[in-house]
Amino acid sequence: MITTLAIDVMGGDGGAAVVVKGASLALEKSVNHKLAFIFFGHQPKILEELQKFPNLAACSSVVHSDIIVTNDMKPAVAVRAGRKSNMGMAINAVAMGQADAVISAGNTGAYMALSKIILKTLPGIDRPAIPALMPTMKGKAVVLDVGANIECNTDNLIQFALMGEALACQILNLESPSVGLLNVGSEELKGNATIQEAYQFLRTLSDFRFSGFVEGDDITAGKTDVIVTDGFSGNVALKAIEGAARLIKSIITHSLSSSWLGRLGYLIGRSQFKKLQAQLDPRLYNGAVFLGLRHIAVKSHGGVDAIGFANSIDVAIQMVHKNLVHKIEQRLNLMNARIALESRRA
Amino acid sequence: MITTLAIDVMGGDGGAAVVVKGASLALEKSVNHKLAFIFFGHQPKILEELQKFPNLAACSSVVHSDIIVTNDMKPAVAVRAGRKSNMGMAINAVAMGQADAVISAGNTGAYMALSKIILKTLPGIDRPAIPALMPTMKGKAVVLDVGANIECNTDNLIQFALMGEALACQILNLESPSVGLLNVGSEELKGNATIQEAYQFLRTLSDFRFSGFVEGDDITAGKTDVIVTDGFSGNVALKAIEGAARLIKSIITHSLSSSWLGRLGYLIGRSQFKKLQAQLDPRLYNGAVFLGLRHIAVKSHGGVDAIGFANSIDVAIQMVHKNLVHKIEQRLNLMNARIALESRRA
C-alpha cells in the first residue's frame, strides 16, 4: 500500500526549498511505509528543488498553479480562489481520493477555511480545531484548540472537548482520558460566560472524565490528559511554553559555559544534555492536524525548517495508518448518541 | 520614615501562618527601610502566629474583623460587605493614609473590585490591570494584564499599553520602552476586532514605541519591553511559562540523576545549577500590583508560601519608595494630553 501525500509547496516562510527538503527527509525516514508525493505550486521552482533529491523525484508528481495562497491573503479571498489555488488543489486531491492526506505550512486561516469547505466536518462538529501534543510531568497531553478558532462559543468548546478526548484515546492509548477546561483559576466561579456554560454541560456528561477547570501551569504539570480552550489562549499557551523552553536552554548554555567548572560539568553530562534538548525540541511537536474534518489535513508551522516539515509529514502518515479519522468519528458518534439520549430523557 | 503595610491575613491557601511568617521574612530582609505592619483578619489567629515572631510583633498592630472575604465569594458579595470585611478594612487603611500599601493573597476578583471602589483609578483609566515582570533573553519584560480583567474592550487594552509603558520606564529604567500587543500571529490581519482596533489606535500614537503584534514565544524572547493582553490570555501565558520552567527543572533533575556521568556532571556544575534554579524560581516574580489605582495594592498568588508572600511585601515597599504611582500618573497625564491634542487636530 502506498501512502500518497498532497503537499502545498508555496506556504511557509522557507518556501519550496524547505518543503521539498522536508519531504525528502520524511521519505528517508519512512522505512515502513511506501510513499508518493504530489506537490502543488509553482512548477519550475518545485522541479528545481526536486532535482536535488533524485529518490524523492522518483516518487513525486508536480501540479502547477498560478494562483498562490499567500500569508497575507484574507481567508475570504482564498476561499473565492477555491480549488484553483495551489492550496485548494492540494486539499481537493484528498477529497477526490487522489491523496491520503494534505500538508501545508501556509496561511492558517485560508487553509482552515478551504479545508472545511472542501473536506467537510464530521457529524456534530461545527468547526475543526488544531490540537497540540505537549510534554508533561506525567507523559503527554492533548491541548486544543491552538490556533484555528480565535473566538469560540460554548458549542465549539464542548465539541473540542469531545474531539480532544477521542484523539487522546487513540494517540495516548487511554481508555478514558481526563479532560480539563482552561481557565484563570480552578474555582467554579472563575472565567467568562462561554466557559462557564461549557463547564456546566461537561460536568453532567456521563461516561466522560471531566476534571473541571485547569490553569496554565496545569498543562505541563499533566493534571489532565486533554486541555480544552479557544484558539487564542491555546496558541498563546503553546507558544509561551515553547518560548520558555528556548529561554531556559539559553540560560543553561550561558550559565554552564560561564565558568570552567560549569563547562567541565557540561562536558561530562553531555549525552544527558543532548537527550534533554531533544525532549524540548519544539520541532518534534510540529505538525498540527485539523481535527474534526472527514479527511486528513496537517498544518505545519509557517516558520518551520525541513526537519519540522518532515515531522508534519510523519504526523500525516501516522494518522493515515492508524485510521485516526474513522476511529474519532466512531467515538464522536457514540458520544453524540449518548448526549441526544440524555437530553431526551431530561 | 516608617513604611506601614496593611496586610489581609485571611486570603491565600496557607492562611495566617504563611502570611505572618512571610511578613517576618520581609522584616528581616528589609534593612534599608523601617517597617510597620497592620494585620486585618481573625484576631486570635493572627496573635497566635505573631507570638512566634517577637521582632515582627514589636512593630505590628492587629485589627479584628468577623467578616472575612473568602476565595469562593463572588466579587459583588464582597463589595456589599465593603469596608466592614477584613479585606475592605485593609484597603481602606491605605485610602485613609494609615498605611502606605495593602497586600493580600485573597480572592482576586473581590480584591480588585474593592480596591477600585475604595482607592479609585488614575485619570483616564477605567480598570486597573495586574502586570507581571517576566525574565527574557534580553533582561525583563512587563506583561499585562495577567488576571485582573478576564474580558477587555479596545479602550482597556489601550490603557494597559499606556500604563505598561509608564511602568516599564520606571522599573526597567528605559526612556522609551517598546510595546507589543499579544496575538496569534504577527501579521496585521490576525486576531479579533478588539485587538485589531487597539492596534490601529496605538500605531498612530506619536512618541510611543509601538512594535505591533507579538506572539506567545516573543514574551520570553524579549521582543518588546511591554506585552499587552487581556487578563485571560495574560494569565494563561504567565502560568504556562511557570509550568514549563517547573517541567524543565524536573526533566533536568531526572535526566542528570539517571546516569553516573550525569550525576558527576551535576555535582561539578552544581553552583551553576543553583544559580539557574534561582533565576527560574517563580516566587521571585510573585507580587502583582493593581496598576492604575491612586494608591498601592499588591496581590500575592493564592497558593504562595512565606517566601513568595515576603516577596509581595517587598514589591509593595519598592513601589512606595520609588514613588511609582505618582510617576506613572505623571506619564499617563502626559500621554493623555497628547492623545487629546492629536484627536482635536484630527
Chai-1 contact restraints between the chains, C-beta under 6 A:
chainA,res_idxA,chainB,res_idxB,connection_type,confidence,min_distance_angstrom,max_distance_angstrom,comment,restraint_id
A,M137,B,L247,contact,1.0,0.0,6.0,A-B,restraint_1
A,G147,B,V184,contact,1.0,0.0,6.0,A-B,restraint_2
A,I150,B,N192,contact,1.0,0.0,6.0,A-B,restraint_3
A,E151,B,N192,contact,1.0,0.0,6.0,A-B,restraint_4
A,V184,B,G147,contact,1.0,0.0,6.0,A-B,restraint_5
A,V184,B,F232,contact,1.0,0.0,6.0,A-B,restraint_6
A,V184,B,N235,contact,1.0,0.0,6.0,A-B,restraint_7
A,N192,B,I150,contact,1.0,0.0,6.0,A-B,restraint_8
A,N192,B,E151,contact,1.0,0.0,6.0,A-B,restraint_9
A,E215,B,K239,contact,1.0,0.0,6.0,A-B,restraint_10
A,G216,B,V236,contact,1.0,0.0,6.0,A-B,restraint_11
A,G216,B,K239,contact,1.0,0.0,6.0,A-B,restraint_12
A,G216,B,A240,contact,1.0,0.0,6.0,A-B,restraint_13
A,D217,B,K239,contact,1.0,0.0,6.0,A-B,restraint_14
A,D217,B,E242,contact,1.0,0.0,6.0,A-B,restraint_15
A,D217,B,G243,contact,1.0,0.0,6.0,A-B,restraint_16
A,I219,B,G243,contact,1.0,0.0,6.0,A-B,restraint_17
A,T220,B,G243,contact,1.0,0.0,6.0,A-B,restraint_18
A,T220,B,A244,contact,1.0,0.0,6.0,A-B,restraint_19
A,T220,B,L247,contact,1.0,0.0,6.0,A-B,restraint_20
A,A221,B,G243,contact,1.0,0.0,6.0,A-B,restraint_21
A,F232,B,V184,contact,1.0,0.0,6.0,A-B,restraint_22
A,S233,B,S233,contact,1.0,0.0,6.0,A-B,restraint_23
A,S233,B,V236,contact,1.0,0.0,6.0,A-B,restraint_24
A,N235,B,V184,contact,1.0,0.0,6.0,A-B,restraint_25
A,V236,B,G216,contact,1.0,0.0,6.0,A-B,restraint_26
A,V236,B,S233,contact,1.0,0.0,6.0,A-B,restraint_27
A,V236,B,A237,contact,1.0,0.0,6.0,A-B,restraint_28
A,A237,B,V236,contact,1.0,0.0,6.0,A-B,restraint_29
A,A237,B,A240,contact,1.0,0.0,6.0,A-B,restraint_30
A,K239,B,E215,contact,1.0,0.0,6.0,A-B,restraint_31
A,K239,B,G216,contact,1.0,0.0,6.0,A-B,restraint_32
A,K239,B,D217,contact,1.0,0.0,6.0,A-B,restraint_33
A,A240,B,G216,contact,1.0,0.0,6.0,A-B,restraint_34
A,A240,B,A237,contact,1.0,0.0,6.0,A-B,restraint_35
A,A240,B,A240,contact,1.0,0.0,6.0,A-B,restraint_36
A,A240,B,I241,contact,1.0,0.0,6.0,A-B,restraint_37
A,I241,B,A240,contact,1.0,0.0,6.0,A-B,restraint_38
A,I241,B,A244,contact,1.0,0.0,6.0,A-B,restraint_39
A,E242,B,D217,contact,1.0,0.0,6.0,A-B,restraint_40
A,G243,B,D217,contact,1.0,0.0,6.0,A-B,restraint_41
A,G243,B,I219,contact,1.0,0.0,6.0,A-B,restraint_42
A,G243,B,T220,contact,1.0,0.0,6.0,A-B,restraint_43
A,G243,B,A221,contact,1.0,0.0,6.0,A-B,restraint_44
A,A244,B,T220,contact,1.0,0.0,6.0,A-B,restraint_45
A,A244,B,I241,contact,1.0,0.0,6.0,A-B,restraint_46
A,A244,B,A244,contact,1.0,0.0,6.0,A-B,restraint_47
A,A244,B,A245,contact,1.0,0.0,6.0,A-B,restraint_48
A,A245,B,A244,contact,1.0,0.0,6.0,A-B,restraint_49
A,L247,B,M137,contact,1.0,0.0,6.0,A-B,restraint_50
A,L247,B,T220,contact,1.0,0.0,6.0,A-B,restraint_51
A,I248,B,I248,contact,1.0,0.0,6.0,A-B,restraint_52
A,I251,B,L276,contact,1.0,0.0,6.0,A-B,restraint_53
A,S255,B,Q272,contact,1.0,0.0,6.0,A-B,restraint_54
A,S255,B,L276,contact,1.0,0.0,6.0,A-B,restraint_55
A,L256,B,G269,contact,1.0,0.0,6.0,A-B,restraint_56
A,L256,B,Q272,contact,1.0,0.0,6.0,A-B,restraint_57
A,L261,B,I268,contact,1.0,0.0,6.0,A-B,restraint_58
A,G262,B,G269,contact,1.0,0.0,6.0,A-B,restraint_59
A,G262,B,Q272,contact,1.0,0.0,6.0,A-B,restraint_60
A,L264,B,I268,contact,1.0,0.0,6.0,A-B,restraint_61
A,G265,B,G265,contact,1.0,0.0,6.0,A-B,restraint_62
A,G265,B,I268,contact,1.0,0.0,6.0,A-B,restraint_63
A,G265,B,G269,contact,1.0,0.0,6.0,A-B,restraint_64
A,I268,B,L261,contact,1.0,0.0,6.0,A-B,restraint_65
A,I268,B,L264,contact,1.0,0.0,6.0,A-B,restraint_66
A,I268,B,G265,contact,1.0,0.0,6.0,A-B,restraint_67
A,G269,B,L256,contact,1.0,0.0,6.0,A-B,restraint_68
A,G269,B,G262,contact,1.0,0.0,6.0,A-B,restraint_69
A,G269,B,G265,contact,1.0,0.0,6.0,A-B,restraint_70
A,Q272,B,S255,contact,1.0,0.0,6.0,A-B,restraint_71
A,Q272,B,L256,contact,1.0,0.0,6.0,A-B,restraint_72
A,Q272,B,G262,contact,1.0,0.0,6.0,A-B,restraint_73
A,L276,B,I251,contact,1.0,0.0,6.0,A-B,restraint_74
A,L276,B,S255,contact,1.0,0.0,6.0,A-B,restraint_75
